[in-house]
């Protein structure tokens, strides 16, 4: 099953919060729509302001009419000039004149089309261009196109977005046209200034050249006037659009109130029923899992996991179907299109992630390389898999804070094995005494990150848990054995077999028992181990009961003192090693 579906199914609290937020938004929208709809009575003091605004609108209309008349005059003048050029072109015989006339005719024809478009913008506005695109339908002979059909399904969403952004787009287009018109004015004025340089000093030019200069001046003067008139018209339209912002805001308030009362109700109904069905399915799945855990070993079997996954899938798919059905019954095509778009996105994500989802599903069904209730290794530390789900829980009971949460995607590459009865989860427990590197320590804390050990006297070491586990140390918590070697002179060889071992054992036992009690000494033995070059070597072995870790280093001193006591009491000689040098 898909990651999205499983994550969605495990978050009932999230859905409840979303429903609460949506209800709050809808209530706020209703109050806003009502407040927007209640227009306060007009204050008599605003009469002068309204009169001023009406006068401004009247002046704006007069300015638009003057611009329209000027643009029309420019258009008629260009048509007259075009007829003259066509007559000249028909009567021209010299090949040198025809290319220039043809070029001027082409330019003038484009300017006539442009002037007509400008008049259309002034009279009809930009919105008139959309008229021919409205109501276009598929002709009977057109071939069926899946992309076109899908586009028609989501057309209500696109139309709503276009309607919401239409005022801003119109304003921006008017600003761009106004900016280009101002640029045209600057270019035309600069060109006229350049032409004027040749006409200011009264220089007499040949007749043909003078005619050309006059034609240039007339042409660019006309272009400048045309740009000025169009710029004035666009400025008036921009001002009118700015003044209409208040009405636009009122329309927005009305649309928002209508959305809350109509589409908002559909959305709330669809979300309420869909999320309610989803939560019901999740409660059923959780109840089934808890019932099975209480009646069995606590580990969910594969069939129960499959049933729970099917219930979760039914909840998600059923919620989508309920939402789509509600929108269809209430004829809310926009929300229906958005629901279909959401379903399409979920399906596409599911298909793209299918290989990974198959592996994750195997893990969630307890059929993968990790199993619930078994033992796995994380960063060198063993953990018990307490729960396998979208966010699995791993526990090490011997560590403080030894509870880890892993997403299912990280569990895919892990491995586990059954737990052996009596198996330790960590080499030590808090309060244990250990010998590490020949030094005596007490374990005072251990977490998944580090182990804190303290020496007698109070100094502490912080050791990363991986380093602690990988190093060799001796744990004293379950008891330990202490050893000591003493060498005696060869003159006591006759006593080495029985008397000396017994006497040493009794003396050492007496010393150690004074410190830890006779009951904590599990056994003591002294034996002759080696006949060295200068002494008879005896080894003392004493076994200490569990719980005597704090006395590890003191017991070593007690053993040494016990051997010294018996040697002084019996008069036994402890020889020094001698160095013999041979010379040729």
N, C-alpha and C positions, 0 to 999 in steps of 0.2 A: 504494500500500500504506500501511497505517496507520502513524502516527508511533510508536505503542506497539510495533507489530510490528517495525518497522525498528530501533528503539532496542534492543528485546529481542534482536534477532538479532545486534547488534554488540557484545554484552557477554558473551562466553564466560567471561572471568575472573570476572565478577560471579556467574555461575551456579555456578562451581566453589567460590567462597567461601561461597555460600549452602548448598551441599551439605555442605561441611565443617562449617559451624556447626550445621546440622541434625543431622549425625551426632554431633557433640559433645553436643548437647542430649539426644539419645536415649540415649547412653551414660550421661550424668549422670542421666537419668530412671530408667534401669534400676537403677543403683546406689542411687538414692534409694528406688525401690520395694522393692528387696531389703532396704535398711536399715530401712525402715518396717515391712516384714513380719516382721522378726526382733524379736520382743518379748522383752526380757530377763526372766529369772526373777524372780519376786516376792521382795522382801526381807522377811524376817520382821518387821523393824521397822515395816513399813507396815500391820500388822494393826490397830493402834489407829486409824489413819487411816481404813481401810476400815470399821471398826465405827462410827466417827463419821459417815461419809458414809451408811451404811445407816440410822442413827438419824435423820439429817436427812431422808432420803427417806421414812421412815415418818412423821415429823412432818408432812412436806409432804402426804402422802396423807391424813392425819387432818384437816389444815386444809382440804384440798379437799372432803372429805366434809362437814365442818361448814358450809362455804360453800354446798355443794349443798343441804343440808337447810334452811339459812336461806332460800336463794333459793326453794326449793319452798314453804316456809311463806308467804313473801311472795306467791307466785303463787296459792296457794289462798285467802289472805285477799282478794286482789283479785278472784278469781272470786266469792267469797261476796258481797263488796260490790257487784259488778256485778249479781248476781241481785237484791239488795235494791233497787238503783237501777231496774232494769227493772220490778220490782213497783210501786215508787212512781210510775214513769213511766206505767204502765198505769192506775193509780188517780187520777192527777192530772187535775184538771178545769180549774184556773185556767190561763189562758194565760200568766201571769207566771212560773209555776213550771216549765213544760215546757221552755222554752229552756235554763234553767240545768241541768235534769236531763239533757237531751239532750247538752249540752256535756260534762258530767261523765261520762256514759256513753261518749262518743267518746274522751275522754282516757283513761279507765280501760281501754277495749278496746285502745288502742295500747300502754298500759303492760303489759297482760297478754301481748301479742305480744312486746314487748321482753323481758319476764321469761323467756318461753319460749326466745327466742334466747340469752339469757344462760346459761340452764341448758344449752342445746345447746353453747355455747362451752366451758363448764366440763367437761362430760362428754366431748364428742367432739373438742374442739380445732378449730382453724381449718382443718386439712387435710380435714375431712369435707365441706366445701362443694364440693370438687372431684369428689366421687364421681359426682354426676349428670352431670358433663361428660365423664367418661372413657368411651370406647367409643362416642361418638356417631358414627354413620355416615350417609352420604347415603341418603336415602329413595329408593325406586324411582321415584317420580313427580317427583323434583326435576330441574329443567332443568340441563343441563351448563353449568358456569361455568368459563371459562378461568382467571380469577383464583383460584378455589377449587382447581383442579387444580395450578396453580403453587405455591400455598400448601402443598398436600399433598406436593409434591416436596421443598420446603425444610422440611417439618415436623420431620424428625430434627434439623436444626440448631437450630430454635426449642426443641424439647423438651430438647435437651442444655443450652441456655442456661438454660431454666427450672429444670432440675434442679440446675445448678451454683449458681444464685442462690436456690434455695428456702429454705435455712436462714436466710439473711440477710433475705429478704422476710418470713418467718414472725416472726422476732424484731422486725422493724420494725413489723409490724402489731400484735403484742402490745404493744409500747411505745406505739403510738398509742392503742390501746384503754385501756391503763392510764392514759395521760395524760387521756383524756376522762373516765374514771371518777373520777379524782381531782378533776377540775373539777366533776363532778356532786356529789361529796361537799362541796366548798366551797360550791357554790350551795345545796344542801340545808341545810347547817349555818347559813349566813347567813340563810336563810328561817326556820328554826326560832328563831334568835335574835331575828328581827324579831317572830315570833308571841309569843315569851316576854315581850316588853316589855308586852304587854297583859294578861298573866296574873300578873305578879309583885306588883302593888300591892293585890291582893284586891278589885279593883273588881267590883261586881256588874253584869252585863250582862243585857239581856232574854234570855229563854230561847232565842229563835231565833238571836240573835247569838252566845250562848254555845255553842250547838250548832255554829254555823258555825266558831267558833274551835277547838272541840274536833276537828271534822272536819279542819280545816287542819293542826292539830298531828299528828293521827294519820297523815294522808296524807304529810306531809313527813318524819315520823319513819320511816315505812315506806320512803320513797324513800332516805333517808340510810342506813338499814340495808342496803337492797338495793345501793347503790353501794359501801358498805364491804365487803360480802360478795363482790361481783364484783371489787373491787380486790384483795382478799386472794387470790382465786383466780387472777387474772392475774399477781400478783406471784409466786405459787408456780410458775406455768407458766414465767415468765421465768427464775426461779432454776433450774428443771429444765432449761430450754434452755441456760442458761449452763453447768450441770454436764455437759451432753452435748457440750460443745465438744471435749473430748478424743476422744470416739468419732467425732465428725464429722471431726476431723483424721485419725484412723486410716482412716476411710472414704475421705477425699480421697487419702491415700497409696495405699490399695488401688486406687482408681480410676485414679490416675496411673500406677501400675505396670502396671495392665491396659491403659491407653492405650499405654504404651510397647511392651508385648509384642504387642499386637494392632493397634490403629489406627496406632501409631507405625511398626510394620513395614510396614503398607500404604502409609503416607505416604512412608517411605524408599524403598520399592520403586518407587512411582509417580514420585517425584522423580528417583530414579536413572535409571530407564529413559527418562523424558521428557527430562530435561536431557542425558542421553547422546545421545539421538537428535538433539536440537537442536544440540549441539556437533559431532556428526558432519556434519550439514548445513552448519554454518558452516565447518568445515574444508574440506569439498568446495567451497563457494563461493569461499573464499580461494585454494585451490589452483588453481581454474579461472581466477580473475582474474590470479594471478601468472604462470601459464603463458601466458595470452594477452598479458600485458604484455611478457614476455621474447621472444615470437615475433613481435610486431608493433611498432608505433610507441610503445607505452607508454600510449596512451589507449584505454580500453575502448570498444568499439563499443556501439551501442544493443542489438543482439541479445544480446550477452554480459551486459549489465546486466540485461536482462529475464530471462535464464536465472538469473542470480544472485538476483534478487528472488523469482523463483518458488521457488528452492531455500530461501530464507529463510522464505517463507510456508509451504512444506511442513514446514519444521522446527518452526515455532510451532504450526501446526494439528496436526501429527502428535504433538507433545509433549502437547498437551491431550487428544487422542484416546487416547493411551497411558495417561495418568493416569486418565481416566474409565474405561477398560477394566479397569485394575488394580483400582480401587475396586469396580467392578461384579462382577468375578470373585470378589473376597474378601468380597463382601456388606457392604461398609462404606458404608452409605447416608448417613451424616453427611458423610464426605469426598466422596462422590459429589455430594451437594447443594451443597457448597462449590465443587467443581470446576465444576458447571453454573452456579453464581452467578458465578464468575470468567469463564467463557466468555461469559455474558450481559453482564457489565460491559464486556468487551473489544469485543463486537459493538456495544453501544450507543455506546461512545466512538468506534468506527470510523465509525458512521453519522453521528454529530454532527459529526465533523471531516472528513467526506468531501470538501467543496469544497477545503479547504486541502490535504488529502492528495493530491488530484489534481494540484495545482500542484507540490507537493513531489516527487511521483513523476516528473513531467516533467523536473524539474531533475536528479533522481537518474539518470534514463535518458539524460542528456546531450542532451535534446531541448528544453530551455527556452531562456531568453534568455541564459543563461551556459553556456559549454561548457568542458570540461576541456582544459587546454593553451593556452587563449586568454588575452587580456589584459583586465583590468577595472580600474576606478578606485575606490579606497576613500579617502575623505577627501582627495581631490585627488592621491593618489599611485597610480601604476600598480602592479599586482600580477599575477603569473602564477598561474592556477588549476592547481595541481599535482594536486589530488585532489578529486573530487566524491563526497561520501558524506553520511551523516547529519551528520558534522562535517567540513566541507570545509577544505582547507589551501590558503592563498594565500601566495605567496612573492614578495618583491622581493630579488633577489640583490645589489643595490647598497647595501642597508641592513644595519646591525648589528641583529640581532634582527628582521629583516624577514620573519618567518613568523607568519601570523595563522591562527587557527582560527575558522570561522564555522559556526553551525548552519544546517541546510538551509533553515529558515524565513526566515532573513535573506538567503538567496541568491536568493529568488524575485524580488525587485524589482531585482536587479542586471542589468547588461548587459555583454557582453564582445565582443571582436573578435579576429580572428587576429593573431598576432604578426608584425611585419615584420622581416625579417632585418637585423641590425645596429642595431636600434632600442634606444635607451638606456632604462634603467629608472629613472635619476635624473640630474638635470643635472650632478652632480659625483660624484667618488669621494674617499675618504679620502686625504689627502695633496695634493689639488689646491690651486692658488692661484687666488683670484678677486679681482676688483675690484668692490666693492659700495658704492654711495654715494660714489664717489671715493676709497675707502680700500682698502688692500691687506690681504687675509686669506689664511690657510691653513685648509683644512677638516680638522679633527682627529677628528671623529666625526659620524656621521649615523645616526639611528634612525627608526622610524615616528612618534616623538613630537617630536623636536627635532634641530636641527643645531648643532654647536659649531664656531665659527670663531675663529681666534686671529690677532691682529695681530703684526707683528714687534716684539719687545719683551716679549711674553708675555700681554698682556691678552686675555681671551676673552669672546665673546658667545654666549649661549644663545638660539637663535631657533626658535620653533615651526615645524615642517616646512611647514605650509601657508603661513605668512608668507614663509618662505624661497623656496619655489617660485613664489609669486605676485609677488615683487619682481624688478626688472630688475638683472642683474649680468653681468659678463664673466668667463668662465672662461679661464684662462691655460694650462691643461694641454696643449692641442694646438697651442700656438704663438700668437703675437700680433704686432701691429704697433704701433710707437711713432711718433708724429709730433711735429714741432717747427717753429715758424714764427719766422723771424728777418727783420728789416727792415734794409736798407742804404740809404745815401744815394744820391740821384739822380746824384751825380758819378761813380758807378761804372756808369752805364747801359751803357757800351760793353762791359763785361765780363759783363753779366747773362745773356747767352745761353748761354755755354759755360764760360768760365773759373771763374766764381764757383760754379756748381753742382758742377763736378768737384772743386774744392778743398774745398768744404764736405763733400762725400761722403767724400773720402779722410780728412779730419781726424776726422769722426765715426766712421768705420769703425775707425780706429786706436784711438780711445778705448774703444769698445765691445768690440773684439776683445781688448784687454788684460784685460777683466773676464770674458768668457764664452767666449773662443776664436773664432777665425775660422770654424770649422766650424759654429758655432751662429748665424751671421748668414746668413740665407737670401737677403737682398737689401737694397740701400740705394739710395735715389734722392733727388736734390734737384732741385726744379723751381721756376721763377718762377711764382707763382700770381696775384699782384695788383699793380697799380700804384696804391698808395694815395696819399693826399694829401700824405704827407710822406716816404714810403720805398718802396723796392722790396722786396716781401714774397716770401721764399723759404720753401718748405715742405720739411722733411726727413722722409722716410718710410723706416723701417728695419723689416724683417721678421725676427722672432726664432724660432728653432726650438723644438719642444716640449721641455718639461722645464726651462725657464728662468724659470718663474714666480717663484721667490724673488728674482730680480734686477730685477723690474719697475720699482720706484721708483728704483733706482740707475742703471738704463740711461737713465732720463730725465735724470738729472744728467750722465751721460757725454755725451749728445747736446748738452746746453747747453754743457758745457765744451769739447767739440770745436769747436763753432761759434765760441766765444770765442777759442780757440787760433788758428784760421785767420784771424780778423779781426785779431788782434794781429800775426800773422806777416806778413800782406799789407798791413797799414795801412788796412784798410777801415773807413770811418766808419759808426757805428750812430747814426742821428739820433734826437732826441727829438721827439715830436709837439708842434706849436705851436698855440696858441689865438689865433685872429685875431678881434679885436673891431672891428666896423664901427660908426662913429658918423655920424649925419647932421649 
